[in-house]
Amino acid sequence: ICGVLYWTRSSRPKSTLESGLGNQYPRLSYAELVEATNEFSPAKLIGEGRYSSVYKGTDNNGGLAVAVKVLNLQQHGAKNTFMVECEVLRNIRHRNIIKIITSCSGIDFKGNDFKALVFELMPNG
């Protein structure tokens, strides 16, 4: 019985970035996002909330306009919010929801944790 329970629990998909977005979307580095947003320039800031800020950027591979949602990890609960959002985006398909392009989870140039989601930019959205 214990073996069956262990096997059942270990074979469940984990609710993490690796099992969610990480396998479906190419990852971007922090340096690539810095370049795409002109070092997260205030002129590129298009929205701000409690847990995140959204910047307009340009994808270096094809010149596609993107929205880069950067989480404020200093805010209590932000990491959990990131994981929940990844899980929701992994499971939802709807014509009125902006498509996610990729994610970035790593360390910034100062050695701090950094998490961001990159979406297609919806003009006037």
PAZA-391638 format. One record per residue: residue in three letters; chain; x negated, y, z negated of N, C-alpha, C, O, CB in turn. Coordinates in nm, 4 decimals, decimal comma, always signed. Glycine has a CB too. Layout:
ALA/A/X/Y/Z/X/Y/Z/X/Y/Z/X/Y/Z/X/Y/Z .
...
END
This chain:
ILE/A/-0,0836/-0,1198/+0,0000/+0,0000/+0,0000/+0,0000/-0,0876/+0,1256/+0,0000/-0,0608/+0,2195/+0,0749/+0,0949/+0,0001/-0,1224 .
CYS/A/-0,1906/+0,1280/-0,0822/-0,2788/+0,2456/-0,0873/-0,3466/+0,2686/+0,0465/-0,3627/+0,3827/+0,0899/-0,3847/+0,2292/-0,1973 .
GLY/A/-0,3866/+0,1599/+0,1122/-0,4513/+0,1722/+0,2429/-0,3581/+0,2315/+0,3462/-0,3998/+0,3143/+0,4272/-0,5008/+0,0371/+0,2903 .
VAL/A/-0,2312/+0,1898/+0,3445/-0,1325/+0,2421/+0,4390/-0,1095/+0,3908/+0,4136/-0,1031/+0,4695/+0,5081/+0,0006/+0,1641/+0,4279 .
LEU/A/-0,0968/+0,4302/+0,2858/-0,0782/+0,5716/+0,2530/-0,1986/+0,6543/+0,2964/-0,1820/+0,7630/+0,3517/-0,0541/+0,5889/+0,1026 .
TYR/A/-0,3197/+0,6041/+0,2722/-0,4399/+0,6764/+0,3135/-0,4441/+0,6912/+0,4645/-0,4726/+0,7996/+0,5154/-0,5660/+0,6046/+0,2638 .
TRP/A/-0,4158/+0,5825/+0,5373/-0,4188/+0,5860/+0,6833/-0,3141/+0,6827/+0,7370/-0,3413/+0,7578/+0,8307/-0,3960/+0,4458/+0,7409 .
THR/A/-0,1928/+0,6813/+0,6776/-0,0854/+0,7697/+0,7220/-0,1241/+0,9161/+0,7009/-0,1052/+0,9989/+0,7900/+0,0453/+0,7377/+0,6471 .
ARG/A/-0,1776/+0,9474/+0,5845/-0,2153/+1,0859/+0,5549/-0,3330/+1,1322/+0,6391/-0,3351/+1,2463/+0,6854/-0,2491/+1,1007/+0,4079 .
SER/A/-0,4307/+1,0451/+0,6593/-0,5484/+1,0866/+0,7354/-0,5217/+1,0950/+0,8847/-0,5957/+1,1625/+0,9563/-0,6620/+0,9914/+0,7101 .
SER/A/-0,4175/+1,0280/+0,9334/-0,3883/+1,0321/+1,0768/-0,2971/+1,1480/+1,1150/-0,2756/+1,1732/+1,2335/-0,3252/+0,9021/+1,1201 .
ARG/A/-0,2433/+1,2189/+1,0158/-0,1600/+1,3364/+1,0448/-0,2460/+1,4481/+1,1013/-0,3603/+1,4667/+1,0596/-0,0860/+1,3845/+0,9177 .
PRO/A/-0,1900/+1,5234/+1,1974/-0,2669/+1,6385/+1,2464/-0,2784/+1,7437/+1,1377/-0,1818/+1,7721/+1,0669/-0,2012/+1,6990/+1,3724 .
LYS/A/-0,3953/+1,8005/+1,1249/-0,4185/+1,9029/+1,0238/-0,3719/+2,0382/+1,0752/-0,3815/+2,0681/+1,1942/-0,5673/+1,9084/+0,9847 .
SER/A/-0,3213/+2,1190/+0,9831/-0,2731/+2,2518/+1,0186/-0,3877/+2,3519/+1,0084/-0,3902/+2,4364/+0,9190/-0,1551/+2,2940/+0,9275 .
THR/A/-0,4819/+2,3409/+1,1008/-0,5956/+2,4319/+1,1008/-0,6151/+2,4882/+1,2393/-0,5526/+2,4435/+1,3355/-0,7231/+2,3614/+1,0528 .
LEU/A/-0,7003/+2,5844/+1,2485/-0,7313/+2,6430/+1,3779/-0,7915/+2,5388/+1,4702/-0,7628/+2,5385/+1,5899/-0,8263/+2,7613/+1,3622 .
GLU/A/-0,8742/+2,4508/+1,4167/-0,9388/+2,3502/+1,5002/-0,8363/+2,2595/+1,5657/-0,8478/+2,2292/+1,6845/-1,0365/+2,2675/+1,4179 .
SER/A/-0,7352/+2,2152/+1,4898/-0,6368/+2,1254/+1,5492/-0,5285/+2,2012/+1,6238/-0,4558/+2,1427/+1,7040/-0,5741/+2,0388/+1,4425 .
GLY/A/-0,5170/+2,3303/+1,5983/-0,4141/+2,4098/+1,6631/-0,4651/+2,4781/+1,7868/-0,4644/+2,4196/+1,8951/-0,3596/+2,5114/+1,5684 .
LEU/A/-0,5090/+2,5997/+1,7728/-0,5520/+2,6780/+1,8874/-0,6893/+2,6376/+1,9382/-0,7180/+2,6524/+2,0569/-0,5523/+2,8232/+1,8523 .
GLY/A/-0,7742/+2,5872/+1,8504/-0,9122/+2,5594/+1,8869/-0,9279/+2,4622/+2,0020/-1,0218/+2,4753/+2,0806/-0,9842/+2,5069/+1,7699 .
ASN/A/-0,8396/+2,3658/+2,0144/-0,8515/+2,2669/+2,1203/-0,7897/+2,3135/+2,2514/-0,8242/+2,2606/+2,3571/-0,7873/+2,1382/+2,0773 .
GLN/A/-0,7011/+2,4094/+2,2476/-0,6284/+2,4500/+2,3674/-0,6872/+2,5740/+2,4338/-0,6716/+2,5917/+2,5546/-0,4847/+2,4752/+2,3331 .
TYR/A/-0,7525/+2,6576/+2,3597/-0,7950/+2,7866/+2,4108/-0,9455/+2,8037/+2,3934/-1,0015/+2,7590/+2,2933/-0,7197/+2,8997/+2,3404 .
PRO/A/-1,0110/+2,8674/+2,4889/-1,1550/+2,8920/+2,4732/-1,1786/+2,9926/+2,3614/-1,1005/+3,0862/+2,3444/-1,2172/+2,9432/+2,6057 .
ARG/A/-1,2834/+2,9742/+2,2869/-1,3155/+3,0663/+2,1784/-1,3999/+3,1815/+2,2303/-1,4781/+3,1658/+2,3240/-1,3888/+2,9932/+2,0651 .
LEU/A/-1,3831/+3,2957/+2,1688/-1,4676/+3,4116/+2,1965/-1,5533/+3,4380/+2,0738/-1,5122/+3,4093/+1,9614/-1,3820/+3,5375/+2,2337 .
SER/A/-1,6696/+3,4915/+2,0948/-1,7557/+3,5282/+1,9828/-1,7189/+3,6682/+1,9339/-1,6510/+3,7445/+2,0027/-1,9055/+3,5219/+2,0238 .
TYR/A/-1,7650/+3,6990/+1,8147/-1,7455/+3,8327/+1,7602/-1,8100/+3,9365/+1,8525/-1,7522/+4,0423/+1,8775/-1,8045/+3,8425/+1,6173 .
ALA/A/-1,9289/+3,9061/+1,9023/-2,0003/+3,9994/+1,9909/-1,9199/+4,0289/+2,1174/-1,9190/+4,1425/+2,1648/-2,1378/+3,9424/+2,0288 .
GLU/A/-1,8529/+3,9285/+2,1723/-1,7714/+3,9497/+2,2922/-1,6526/+4,0406/+2,2629/-1,6157/+4,1231/+2,3464/-1,7222/+3,8156/+2,3477 .
LEU/A/-1,5926/+4,0260/+2,1447/-1,4800/+4,1128/+2,1080/-1,5267/+4,2556/+2,0810/-1,4565/+4,3514/+2,1134/-1,4077/+4,0571/+1,9846 .
VAL/A/-1,6442/+4,2697/+2,0220/-1,7011/+4,4034/+1,9998/-1,7192/+4,4736/+2,1336/-1,6852/+4,5911/+2,1479/-1,8371/+4,3946/+1,9240 .
GLU/A/-1,7722/+4,4020/+2,2307/-1,7933/+4,4600/+2,3637/-1,6604/+4,4928/+2,4319/-1,6471/+4,5977/+2,4950/-1,8747/+4,3637/+2,4513 .
ALA/A/-1,5629/+4,4039/+2,4193/-1,4334/+4,4229/+2,4860/-1,3562/+4,5428/+2,4319/-1,2774/+4,6037/+2,5043/-1,3490/+4,2980/+2,4711 .
THR/A/-1,3785/+4,5772/+2,3044/-1,3035/+4,6860/+2,2401/-1,3886/+4,8102/+2,2144/-1,3489/+4,8975/+2,1372/-1,2452/+4,6375/+2,1091 .
ASN/A/-1,5043/+4,8188/+2,2780/-1,5968/+4,9313/+2,2539/-1,6256/+4,9474/+2,1048/-1,6106/+5,0556/+2,0481/-1,5383/+5,0628/+2,3106 .
GLU/A/-1,6672/+4,8370/+2,0429/-1,7015/+4,8335/+1,9004/-1,5822/+4,8674/+1,8113/-1,5965/+4,9367/+1,7106/-1,8156/+4,9302/+1,8719 .
PHE/A/-1,4657/+4,8183/+1,8490/-1,3416/+4,8436/+1,7751/-1,3220/+4,9936/+1,7542/-1,2945/+5,0405/+1,6438/-1,3433/+4,7703/+1,6389 .
SER/A/-1,3370/+5,0654/+1,8623/-1,3255/+5,2111/+1,8630/-1,1864/+5,2549/+1,8174/-1,0867/+5,1946/+1,8573/-1,3554/+5,2665/+2,0032 .
PRO/A/-1,1783/+5,3595/+1,7338/-1,0478/+5,4136/+1,6951/-0,9643/+5,4559/+1,8164/-0,8414/+5,4543/+1,8104/-1,0666/+5,5324/+1,6017 .
ALA/A/-1,0296/+5,4932/+1,9248/-0,9571/+5,5299/+2,0470/-0,8874/+5,4089/+2,1088/-0,7921/+5,4245/+2,1852/-1,0530/+5,5927/+2,1492 .
LYS/A/-0,9339/+5,2890/+2,0764/-0,8748/+5,1655/+2,1292/-0,7689/+5,1069/+2,0362/-0,7033/+5,0089/+2,0715/-0,9836/+5,0622/+2,1533 .
LEU/A/-0,7512/+5,1659/+1,9175/-0,6528/+5,1171/+1,8208/-0,5121/+5,1451/+1,8720/-0,4771/+5,2601/+1,8984/-0,6743/+5,1828/+1,6822 .
ILE/A/-0,4307/+5,0394/+1,8861/-0,2939/+5,0584/+1,9359/-0,1883/+5,0237/+1,8321/-0,0695/+5,0468/+1,8551/-0,2718/+4,9745/+2,0598 .
GLY/A/-0,2292/+4,9689/+1,7186/-0,1341/+4,9366/+1,6137/-0,2052/+4,8919/+1,4877/-0,3170/+4,8406/+1,4923/-0,0381/+4,8290/+1,6604 .
GLU/A/-0,1379/+4,9125/+1,3737/-0,1991/+4,8782/+1,2464/-0,0903/+4,8362/+1,1492/+0,0182/+4,8943/+1,1477/-0,2809/+4,9968/+1,1900 .
GLY/A/-0,1190/+4,7357/+1,0686/-0,0255/+4,6883/+0,9683/-0,0998/+4,6490/+0,8422/-0,2194/+4,6748/+0,8288/+0,0561/+4,5705/+1,0214 .
ARG/A/-0,0286/+4,5867/+0,7504/-0,0880/+4,5488/+0,6222/-0,1989/+4,4457/+0,6387/-0,3039/+4,4563/+0,5753/+0,0189/+4,4944/+0,5293 .
TYR/A/-0,1757/+4,3464/+0,7236/-0,2698/+4,2360/+0,7368/-0,3613/+4,2449/+0,8581/-0,4564/+4,1675/+0,8685/-0,1952/+4,1090/+0,7424 .
SER/A/-0,3351/+4,3371/+0,9496/-0,4154/+4,3380/+1,0719/-0,4104/+4,4722/+1,1435/-0,3267/+4,5581/+1,1158/-0,3685/+4,2288/+1,1655 .
SER/A/-0,5042/+4,4860/+1,2370/-0,5083/+4,5993/+1,3293/-0,5156/+4,5423/+1,4699/-0,5750/+4,4367/+1,4916/-0,6303/+4,6951/+1,2995 .
VAL/A/-0,4549/+4,6123/+1,5659/-0,4540/+4,5650/+1,7042/-0,5250/+4,6677/+1,7916/-0,4950/+4,7870/+1,7881/-0,3081/+4,5403/+1,7545 .
TYR/A/-0,6201/+4,6176/+1,8702/-0,6996/+4,7017/+1,9590/-0,6764/+4,6612/+2,1033/-0,6539/+4,5441/+2,1339/-0,8491/+4,6926/+1,9240 .
LYS/A/-0,6822/+4,7601/+2,1916/-0,6785/+4,7328/+2,3346/-0,8206/+4,6995/+2,3777/-0,9165/+4,7648/+2,3366/-0,6206/+4,8546/+2,4158 .
GLY/A/-0,8323/+4,5980/+2,4601/-0,9639/+4,5587/+2,5082/-0,9576/+4,5157/+2,6528/-0,8502/+4,5067/+2,7123/-1,0211/+4,4470/+2,4229 .
THR/A/-1,0744/+4,4894/+2,7083/-1,0847/+4,4409/+2,8453/-1,1651/+4,3124/+2,8444/-1,2789/+4,3092/+2,7976/-1,1499/+4,5471/+2,9386 .
ASP/A/-1,1052/+4,2069/+2,8963/-1,1724/+4,0779/+2,9062/-1,2899/+4,0904/+3,0021/-1,2733/+4,1349/+3,1156/-1,0743/+3,9672/+2,9532 .
ASN/A/-1,4068/+4,0520/+2,9576/-1,5278/+4,0663/+3,0386/-1,5327/+3,9689/+3,1556/-1,6055/+3,9923/+3,2520/-1,6496/+4,0469/+2,9524 .
ASN/A/-1,4569/+3,8609/+3,1487/-1,4609/+3,7605/+3,2555/-1,3808/+3,8005/+3,3783/-1,4216/+3,7720/+3,4909/-1,4097/+3,6291/+3,2039 .
GLY/A/-1,2676/+3,8661/+3,3580/-1,1855/+3,8997/+3,4730/-1,1295/+4,0398/+3,4719/-1,0529/+4,0766/+3,5610/-1,0751/+3,8051/+3,4827 .
GLY/A/-1,1663/+4,1187/+3,3725/-1,1162/+4,2543/+3,3637/-0,9723/+4,2637/+3,3165/-0,9111/+4,3700/+3,3266/-1,1286/+4,3198/+3,4953 .
LEU/A/-0,9171/+4,1546/+3,2650/-0,7797/+4,1508/+3,2164/-0,7659/+4,2370/+3,0913/-0,8493/+4,2295/+3,0011/-0,7364/+4,0058/+3,1870 .
ALA/A/-0,6610/+4,3188/+3,0858/-0,6333/+4,3986/+2,9666/-0,5767/+4,3064/+2,8592/-0,4836/+4,2299/+2,8843/-0,5342/+4,5158/+2,9980 .
VAL/A/-0,6342/+4,3147/+2,7394/-0,5938/+4,2268/+2,6303/-0,5654/+4,3080/+2,5046/-0,6097/+4,4220/+2,4908/-0,7023/+4,1216/+2,6026 .
ALA/A/-0,4907/+4,2470/+2,4137/-0,4681/+4,3016/+2,2805/-0,5427/+4,2115/+2,1827/-0,5224/+4,0900/+2,1813/-0,3138/+4,3106/+2,2459 .
VAL/A/-0,6287/+4,2711/+2,1014/-0,7093/+4,1958/+2,0055/-0,6562/+4,2256/+1,8658/-0,6696/+4,3374/+1,8160/-0,8618/+4,2321/+2,0172 .
LYS/A/-0,5963/+4,1259/+1,8035/-0,5405/+4,1405/+1,6691/-0,6457/+4,0945/+1,5686/-0,6764/+3,9756/+1,5596/-0,4075/+4,0586/+1,6531 .
VAL/A/-0,7006/+4,1898/+1,4929/-0,8067/+4,1628/+1,3961/-0,7460/+4,1603/+1,2568/-0,6832/+4,2571/+1,2140/-0,9203/+4,2693/+1,4054 .
LEU/A/-0,7647/+4,0498/+1,1865/-0,7098/+4,0389/+1,0523/-0,7949/+4,1119/+0,9505/-0,9178/+4,1089/+0,9566/-0,6960/+3,8941/+1,0131 .
ASN/A/-0,7280/+4,1775/+0,8567/-0,7938/+4,2426/+0,7441/-0,8080/+4,1375/+0,6347/-0,7162/+4,1184/+0,5549/-0,7130/+4,3690/+0,6937 .
LEU/A/-0,9212/+4,0698/+0,6304/-0,9406/+3,9592/+0,5379/-0,9611/+4,0049/+0,3944/-0,9659/+3,9220/+0,3036/-1,0575/+3,8768/+0,5813 .
GLN/A/-0,9735/+4,1359/+0,3721/-0,9826/+4,1886/+0,2361/-0,8454/+4,1868/+0,1687/-0,8360/+4,1890/+0,0459/-1,0399/+4,3319/+0,2374 .
GLN/A/-0,7406/+4,1829/+0,2485/-0,6034/+4,1816/+0,1977/-0,5701/+4,0413/+0,1476/-0,5912/+3,9434/+0,2193/-0,5023/+4,2264/+0,3078 .
HIS/A/-0,5189/+4,0308/+0,0265/-0,4818/+3,9016/-0,0314/-0,3773/+3,8327/+0,0570/-0,2740/+3,8916/+0,0890/-0,4274/+3,9199/-0,1760 .
GLY/A/-0,4039/+3,7101/+0,0955/-0,3107/+3,6327/+0,1769/-0,3340/+3,6410/+0,3263/-0,2630/+3,5762/+0,4031/-0,1738/+3,6764/+0,1484 .
ALA/A/-0,4317/+3,7190/+0,3692/-0,4544/+3,7372/+0,5130/-0,5006/+3,6088/+0,5809/-0,4578/+3,5798/+0,6925/-0,5570/+3,8468/+0,5362 .
LYS/A/-0,5871/+3,5314/+0,5158/-0,6341/+3,4063/+0,5764/-0,5178/+3,3104/+0,5966/-0,5086/+3,2439/+0,6998/-0,7427/+3,3405/+0,4890 .
ASN/A/-0,4298/+3,3036/+0,4985/-0,3126/+3,2174/+0,5106/-0,2218/+3,2668/+0,6227/-0,1666/+3,1864/+0,6978/-0,2354/+3,2120/+0,3777 .
THR/A/-0,2062/+3,3970/+0,6343/-0,1257/+3,4549/+0,7416/-0,1823/+3,4168/+0,8778/-0,1066/+3,3860/+0,9698/-0,1191/+3,6077/+0,7278 .
PHE/A/-0,3141/+3,4186/+0,8915/-0,3802/+3,3803/+1,0162/-0,3482/+3,2350/+1,0506/-0,3144/+3,2039/+1,1648/-0,5330/+3,4006/+1,0054 .
MET/A/-0,3588/+3,1473/+0,9527/-0,3344/+3,0050/+0,9776/-0,1879/+2,9801/+1,0140/-0,1591/+2,9006/+1,1035/-0,3733/+2,9216/+0,8541 .
VAL/A/-0,0963/+3,0466/+0,9461/+0,0463/+3,0311/+0,9766/+0,0756/+3,0819/+1,1172/+0,1491/+3,0180/+1,1924/+0,1331/+3,1064/+0,8731 .
GLU/A/+0,0189/+3,1956/+1,1525/+0,0412/+3,2502/+1,2863/-0,0140/+3,1565/+1,3939/+0,0489/+3,1372/+1,4980/-0,0235/+3,3889/+1,2989 .
CYS/A/-0,1306/+3,0990/+1,3688/-0,1873/+3,0022/+1,4641/-0,0946/+2,8828/+1,4811/-0,0722/+2,8364/+1,5928/-0,3264/+2,9547/+1,4174 .
GLU/A/-0,0412/+2,8337/+1,3714/+0,0488/+2,7178/+1,3765/+0,1763/+2,7515/+1,4534/+0,2224/+2,6720/+1,5353/+0,0839/+2,6702/+1,2340 .
VAL/A/+0,2330/+2,8682/+1,4275/+0,3550/+2,9090/+1,4975/+0,3277/+2,9253/+1,6469/+0,4043/+2,8765/+1,7301/+0,4102/+3,0408/+1,4384 .
LEU/A/+0,2196/+2,9931/+1,6804/+0,1875/+3,0152/+1,8220/+0,1577/+2,8848/+1,8945/+0,1816/+2,8732/+2,0147/+0,0684/+3,1092/+1,8350 .
ARG/A/+0,1064/+2,7881/+1,8228/+0,0768/+2,6581/+1,8826/+0,2057/+2,5851/+1,9195/+0,2095/+2,5105/+2,0173/-0,0073/+2,5724/+1,7864 .
ASN/A/+0,3102/+2,6066/+1,8418/+0,4326/+2,5285/+1,8583/+0,5459/+2,5993/+1,9309/+0,6468/+2,5355/+1,9609/+0,4807/+2,4868/+1,7263 .
ILE/A/+0,5341/+2,7262/+1,9599/+0,6472/+2,7996/+2,0170/+0,6235/+2,8333/+2,1639/+0,5124/+2,8672/+2,2046/+0,6728/+2,9277/+1,9376 .
ARG/A/+0,7290/+2,8232/+2,2408/+0,7256/+2,8615/+2,3825/+0,8535/+2,9402/+2,4108/+0,9639/+2,8876/+2,3967/+0,7131/+2,7347/+2,4779 .
HIS/A/+0,8379/+3,0650/+2,4503/+0,9542/+3,1478/+2,4806/+0,9114/+3,2572/+2,5771/+0,7999/+3,3086/+2,5678/+1,0160/+3,2086/+2,3508 .
ARG/A/+0,9985/+3,2924/+2,6682/+0,9629/+3,3909/+2,7702/+0,9438/+3,5311/+2,7137/+0,8789/+3,6138/+2,7777/+1,0689/+3,3942/+2,8768 .
ASN/A/+0,9978/+3,5602/+2,5962/+0,9837/+3,6930/+2,5367/+0,8699/+3,7028/+2,4351/+0,8558/+3,8048/+2,3676/+1,1124/+3,7319/+2,4705 .
ILE/A/+0,7900/+3,5989/+2,4241/+0,6766/+3,6010/+2,3322/+0,5485/+3,6097/+2,4134/+0,5273/+3,5324/+2,5068/+0,6759/+3,4753/+2,2404 .
ILE/A/+0,4648/+3,7035/+2,3774/+0,3393/+3,7256/+2,4495/+0,2498/+3,6033/+2,4366/+0,2394/+3,5420/+2,3304/+0,2667/+3,8512/+2,3965 .
LYS/A/+0,1863/+3,5702/+2,5465/+0,0990/+3,4534/+2,5516/-0,0335/+3,4829/+2,4813/-0,0953/+3,5873/+2,5025/+0,0740/+3,4109/+2,6977 .
ILE/A/-0,0751/+3,3885/+2,3973/-0,2066/+3,3996/+2,3344/-0,3112/+3,3497/+2,4336/-0,2907/+3,2494/+2,5019/-0,2129/+3,3185/+2,2000 .
ILE/A/-0,4216/+3,4199/+2,4406/-0,5300/+3,3817/+2,5309/-0,6340/+3,2986/+2,4576/-0,6771/+3,1942/+2,5065/-0,5953/+3,5058/+2,5927 .
THR/A/-0,6741/+3,3456/+2,3400/-0,7767/+3,2741/+2,2642/-0,7804/+3,3244/+2,1208/-0,6989/+3,4071/+2,0801/-0,9149/+3,2904/+2,3303 .
SER/A/-0,8758/+3,2733/+2,0456/-0,8950/+3,3155/+1,9076/-1,0437/+3,3313/+1,8796/-1,1286/+3,2851/+1,9557/-0,8314/+3,2146/+1,8097 .
CYS/A/-1,0724/+3,3969/+1,7696/-1,2105/+3,4121/+1,7245/-1,2102/+3,3953/+1,5735/-1,1397/+3,4669/+1,5025/-1,2714/+3,5514/+1,7670 .
SER/A/-1,2880/+3,3018/+1,5254/-1,3014/+3,2791/+1,3824/-1,4492/+3,2599/+1,3540/-1,5085/+3,1600/+1,3948/-1,2168/+3,1555/+1,3347 .
GLY/A/-1,5082/+3,3546/+1,2848/-1,6514/+3,3454/+1,2609/-1,6995/+3,4499/+1,1634/-1,6301/+3,4863/+1,0685/-1,7264/+3,3583/+1,3899 .
ILE/A/-1,8197/+3,4972/+1,1888/-1,8865/+3,5932/+1,1017/-1,9188/+3,7190/+1,1821/-1,9652/+3,7104/+1,2958/-2,0158/+3,5319/+1,0397 .
ASP/A/-1,8936/+3,8372/+1,1218/-1,9277/+3,9614/+1,1917/-2,0769/+3,9923/+1,1741/-2,1501/+3,9142/+1,1134/-1,8411/+4,0795/+1,1391 .
PHE/A/-2,1205/+4,1050/+1,2268/-2,2622/+4,1406/+1,2225/-2,3127/+4,1697/+1,0809/-2,4335/+4,1704/+1,0573/-2,2868/+4,2608/+1,3102 .
LYS/A/-2,2208/+4,1938/+0,9865/-2,2592/+4,2207/+0,8475/-2,2545/+4,0951/+0,7608/-2,2838/+4,1012/+0,6414/-2,1682/+4,3270/+0,7881 .
GLY/A/-2,2179/+3,9811/+0,8201/-2,2109/+3,8556/+0,7459/-2,0765/+3,8287/+0,6814/-2,0646/+3,7360/+0,6013/-2,3152/+3,8543/+0,6415 .
ASN/A/-1,9750/+3,9072/+0,7138/-1,8404/+3,8887/+0,6589/-1,7585/+3,7967/+0,7484/-1,7808/+3,7895/+0,8692/-1,7692/+4,0243/+0,6427 .
ASP/A/-1,6627/+3,7259/+0,6869/-1,5698/+3,6450/+0,7662/-1,4939/+3,7356/+0,8615/-1,4631/+3,8503/+0,8290/-1,4714/+3,5666/+0,6749 .
PHE/A/-1,4639/+3,6829/+0,9797/-1,3921/+3,7582/+1,0819/-1,2954/+3,6647/+1,1517/-1,3332/+3,5550/+1,1928/-1,4899/+3,8233/+1,1837 .
LYS/A/-1,1704/+3,7078/+1,1654/-1,0699/+3,6295/+1,2362/-0,9882/+3,7227/+1,3246/-0,9467/+3,8305/+1,2821/-0,9783/+3,5527/+1,1367 .
ALA/A/-0,9658/+3,6791/+1,4486/-0,8887/+3,7599/+1,5431/-0,8158/+3,6692/+1,6408/-0,8593/+3,5576/+1,6691/-0,9803/+3,8585/+1,6190 .
LEU/A/-0,7055/+3,7189/+1,6909/-0,6301/+3,6533/+1,7976/-0,6304/+3,7462/+1,9177/-0,6202/+3,8680/+1,9026/-0,4833/+3,6187/+1,7527 .
VAL/A/-0,6422/+3,6893/+2,0361/-0,6450/+3,7688/+2,1588/-0,5230/+3,7322/+2,2420/-0,5016/+3,6158/+2,2758/-0,7773/+3,7451/+2,2394 .
PHE/A/-0,4434/+3,8338/+2,2746/-0,3194/+3,8167/+2,3497/-0,3276/+3,8896/+2,4828/-0,4112/+3,9780/+2,5015/-0,1994/+3,8674/+2,2685 .
GLU/A/-0,2407/+3,8519/+2,5742/-0,2212/+3,9333/+2,6938/-0,1676/+4,0674/+2,6470/-0,0856/+4,0724/+2,5553/-0,1236/+3,8643/+2,7973 .
LEU/A/-0,2118/+4,1749/+2,7079/-0,1623/+4,3072/+2,6705/-0,0298/+4,3326/+2,7401/-0,0180/+4,3172/+2,8617/-0,2649/+4,4177/+2,7063 .
MET/A/+0,0692/+4,3714/+2,6618/+0,2002/+4,4040/+2,7169/+0,2108/+4,5561/+2,7227/+0,2294/+4,6206/+2,6195/+0,3166/+4,3412/+2,6310 .
PRO/A/+0,1994/+4,6140/+2,8421/+0,2075/+4,7600/+2,8526/+0,3408/+4,8116/+2,7977/+0,4464/+4,7534/+2,8225/+0,1899/+4,8042/+2,9992 .
ASN/A/+0,3338/+4,9202/+2,7238/+0,4524/+4,9814/+2,6625/+0,5253/+4,8857/+2,5699/+0,6458/+4,8996/+2,5487/+0,5476/+5,0299/+2,7698 .
GLY/A/+0,4531/+4,7880/+2,5142/+0,5173/+4,6862/+2,4306/+0,5033/+4,7048/+2,2887/+0,5540/+4,6242/+2,2106/+0,4682/+4,5584/+2,4613 .
END
